[in-house]
Amino acid sequence: MSAESVLSKEKEKKHSIRKGVFIPSFLVVGGSAVLGIVNNELLSKVAMNNFLFSLRTFGWLYQIISIIALIFVCYMTFSKLGNIRFGGKDAKPQYPFMAWFAMALTGGIATGVVTYVANEPIIYFGNIYGELTQLGIKPGTMEAAIFALGRCFYNWSFIPYAMYSVCGLMIGYVYFNKKQSLSVTASLVPLFGEKVTKGIWANIIDTLSLLAIALGLASSLGAGLALVGSGFETAYGIAQGPILWLVLCGVITATFIMSSLAGIDKGIRKLSDINTKVFYLLLILLIIVGPTLYILRMSTAGMALWFQNFWGWGLDPIDVGGEALVMWWTLYDWAIWIAYAPLMGIFLAVISYGRTIREFMVINWILPSVFGLVWFGVWGSTAIFWQQNGQLDLIKTITESGAVSGLWAFLQHMPLGVIFIPIVMITLILSFSTAADSMTRTIASLCTKDLEFDEEPPRWQKLLWGLSIGAIAYFMVAFAGGEQGVEGVKYLAAAGGSVVLFVFVLQLISGIKMFLFDKVEE
């Protein structure tokens, strides 16, 4: 299939709805929103208990499977299997290198990489929630500073992107080369045979994957509304409230819905290009105005500690580092990444037609991981430098106002803060919009029968899912307690990740069997 025919085939055909996936998913998403409004405390309690049980019980499995995923991705990248091309030897890539990277990077970040870039290093550095207590590291010391960066490098680089890459690899290969359906269950065919794609199990697996990411997007948007709202309040004196949140929610939801309705080439591609350029601009500006030498030295020291402790951190089920560090940060992160991974894999596969597995891994695993190292190295080092030198007390800000509040205080302190604050607000909006754009398209695709990778799912489905996600986020923030109102959906999303964990484990086993033991289709 030529690139021209692929690009020109972005059209909608009449496909029937997958009722076994669409109906239960929509009922659960809507039911969670209603319960959150009527009794947010109950929703939060139930979700929290499930979440805590899953991480305390399966923390060891999260850690082991993440390491296995990393090793598997390494093997697929650097072995001769990396030469296999999605779609066969004659398949031609759909997108130029930089456009492909922009969509892959921004499609899976959402708002986390912006929200925590200055906050997470400071939280570790100041031992704000007890992260350093069990390790015996004294808060505020150089040892704590180096640990803070090293731990951020661990949490935001090669392991989480390996999770995305495993799912994208599996779905891309079984769809383009094995001619299976474009679904999560199709990636399990090498393990269970064709029967897994039929009947109730196919609906259950795809529904669980859909629910995890739909609720994850809703909680991410809800947290983003509260965060951007706090930025308006801090920087411009505009009080947070239902009206401001409604305006912000309307802007963000309209942005990603219009982009999604426009299709990949006219929507996601353009939005991701703008988003990545804003990321690059922020990095360049911060390197210029920040403590450049300190950034370079601390980033290097952080990587040294990260390498030194890699296996110890990677196989710690909670008992070494303690719950405050391991469960509430690393394992919580893994739960969210895994919740997103199966459906993110579909999106990453769709935009990778014509690329080799090695190229796929460079774009979806290596380069995003390097971006994470640079991003946290620059921002995190600057935040710690200001804290150490008494220029800004971010520890006090976070202690008094919450885990994400340090971002705006950080930006206000910058020499060009008046410019940076609106840029970061725009970045938060773009980051979520790009991720939501890619995922609403994927959710709609999963709810549609027999959809080809180069076809757009029905517009009404993309519109319906986009509005549903936006409505949940707004109702939870406006009528269920502000930022705390999204806690129920946040923990529900993370708990959903613990369910998807077993789907992810099966996908990984399926991949190992298919590529290492079965006949490989070139």
C-alpha positions, 0 to 999 in steps of 0.5 A: 500500500503506497503512502498516497493511498494510505493518506487519501483513505482517511474516510468514514465507512459505515461500520456497526457498533461493538455493543459488547464494548460500547454499552458497558463502557459507557454505562460505567463511565457515566455511572462513575460520574454520577456516583462522584457527584452524588457521593464522591466520598463513597466513590473515593473510598471504594476506589482508594481501597481497591487501589491500595489493595492492588498495589500492596498485593501486586507491587512485586508483579508490577516491578518484575513485569516492568523489568521484563518489558524493558529487557524484551524491548531492548532485545527487539530493538537491537536484535535482527528482529528490529529489521521487520517492517510493519506491513511487510517489506514493501510498506511505505511510511505514512509520516515523516520522522519528526511528525511521527515523533511529535505524535508519539511523544505528545499522544501519550504524555497528557499533563503529568510531565508538565504537572510534576516536572518541578514538583516531584523533585522538590517533594523528594528533596524535602521529604514532604510526604516521607519519601526519604524516611526509610532510606535514611537520606537527610532532607535538603542535603546534596545527597537528597538533591541527587536522589531526587533527580535520579528517582525522577529519571527512573520514573519518567524514562525507559521503563514506562515508555517500554510499557507503551512500546510493548503494546504498540509493537504487539498490536502493530505486528499482529494487525499489519503482518498477521492480519488480525483485527485492530484490537487489544484482544488480537495481540493475545492470539499468539497465546490463546489462538483465534478464539480469544477474539470472539465472544465474551472474552474479547468484549471483557478485555477490550472493555477493561482497556477502554475503561482504564484509559477513559477514566484516566483521561477524565481524571487527568482533565479534572486535575488539569482544570484544577491546576490551570485554575489555580494558576489563574488564581495565583498569577492573575487573582482570578478566583477558581470556581465553576465558571472558570472551570467551565470556560477552561473545560469548554476550551480544552474539550472543544480543542481535542474534539475538533482535532479528533473530528478532523482526523489524524492528518488534519488534527492530531498531527498539527496539534502535536507539532505545536505541542512539541515546539512549545516543549522545545521552547520551554526547555531552551528558555529555561536553560538560558535563564536557569543555572546552566552549569548546575543543571548539567552537573546535577543531571549527570550526578542524578544519572549516575545514582540512577544507574547505580541503583537501577536494579535495586529500585526496579525490584523493590516491591515496597519493602526497601524504599517504603510505601511513601516512595515506592507505592505512592510514586513509582507503583502509582505511576506504573499503574497509570502507564499500564492503564493507558498502555493497551489503547495507547498501543493501538494509536502508536501502531496506527501511525507506524505503518511502514516503519521497522520495529527498530525505528518504532522503538527509537521513536516510541521508546528511546527518544521519549525516554531521552526527552524525559531525562532532559525535561526533568533534568532541566526543570528539576535541577533549577527548582532544587537550586533555587530551594538550596540557595533560599531564592524560593521556598517550594517545600513550604508552598507544596506543604501548605497548598498541595503536591502540584502547587509548586509549579506556579510559584516556580514560574512566578520566580523566573525572570520571564515569569510573566511570559512563562506562566501563560506559555505553561498554561497553553502547554497544559491545555495542548498536552491534554488535548493532544493525548485526549485527541489520540485516545478518543479516536482510539476509544471510538475505533475500539467500539467499532467493528471491522475498522481499518487502521487508515479509516476514521471511526464514526464522528458521533462516537468521537464526539460522544466520548469527548463530551463524556470525558469533558463532562465527567471532569467538569462535574467532578471538579465543580460539584464534588469538591474542586481538585479533591473532587477528581480523587475518586476518578483518579483512584478508580483510573489507577485501580483500573490499571491494576486490572489491566495489569493482567492484560498487559502481562498476557500481552508481554507473554504473547509477544515473547512467545510470538517473536522468540518461539513462533515463526516470524512473519517478515 
